[in-house]
Amino acid sequence: MASDEPKAKKQKLSEEKKTESPTKETPAKLSPNSLFGMGNPLLDISAVVDKDFLDKYTLKPNDQILAEDKHKGLFEEFVKKFKVEYHAGGATQNSIKVAQWMIQEPHNVGTFFGCIGKDKFGDILKQKAKEAHIDAHYYEQDKEPTGSCAACLTGDNRSLVAELAAANCYKKDKHLDLEENWKLVEKAKVYYIAGFFLTVSVESILKVAKHASENNKLFCLNLSAPFICQFFKDNLMQVLPYVDVLFGNETEAAAFAKEQEFETTDLKEIAKKAQALPKVNTKRKRVVVLTQGKDETTMAQSDKIETFPVLKIDPKDIVDTNGAGDAFVGGFLSQLVQEKTLDQCVKAAHYAANVIIRQGGCTFPEKPDFK
């Protein structure tokens, strides 16, 4: 059941002393590098495709997969056959970009780490990060080219095929452990990593997650895709005890519940059970936030489950749902890093997702109109 607890009791995730917490009118003073993200930087290549193209490469209309041998010719055919658009992307980087856009000032509130190639696509990504006012520090190597992601759009659905390439080459000892980089990690108070990075460097995630936990800072993780819950379950379960905020959508939640043997398909029950899994930092209770497209968002916190309706949108105004989930998280993080209430975090998340699905790719207007 959705909670009918009075709104006056809205919980904050900032530390106790609620009366002293910043209100919506007086946000917490933000400084550069307050929000930290680490993940797979990719150049997004998006286009509207037909069913034949999906069938040829055995793609589902609404899914996220890593490219395999059978997808060898996909990227080449994709660019030749369809009218494509290029955007700087990758799940975590998108969320950090959206959070920075929602915040506006100061610039560089968001820090981002990831691996790219020393090539043209890498140069584009560096330029795009700069334009988005995020403080990107890439580990650059020349063994693999910069990663890319084909977003195959059909109607309201998108099928993502990622070729990680350089993104797969991130090295903790070559980048995260360097003193100047680790100092940036220490400056942050909120951390976000998409589950996709569990396939790349679980040791890097654990180093950041343990730092957050030991210093009572907020560590956030996204389930990201059903295959993460299924095939990278061990890595996921190593990190989960450090997770303060867990994000996912209904298909990821179902896959997670199945792997965890929750024996339920009810989203609220899944949220409750995920929230109750073991946690290292007992000063904070885990919050679980599960989305389901146009249907209500479910949030489990402490001993209650709440649901939040999403903003209505006319289907004809939907340009591209690619990036909606990343934008949702970005909106949420933009308020979390300012120590706003969880209700306000969800409100901002819904606003950001609503804006982004009206655009091609994970792009946005110059300024947000969020109050």
Disulfide bonds with the S-S distance in Angstrom:
none
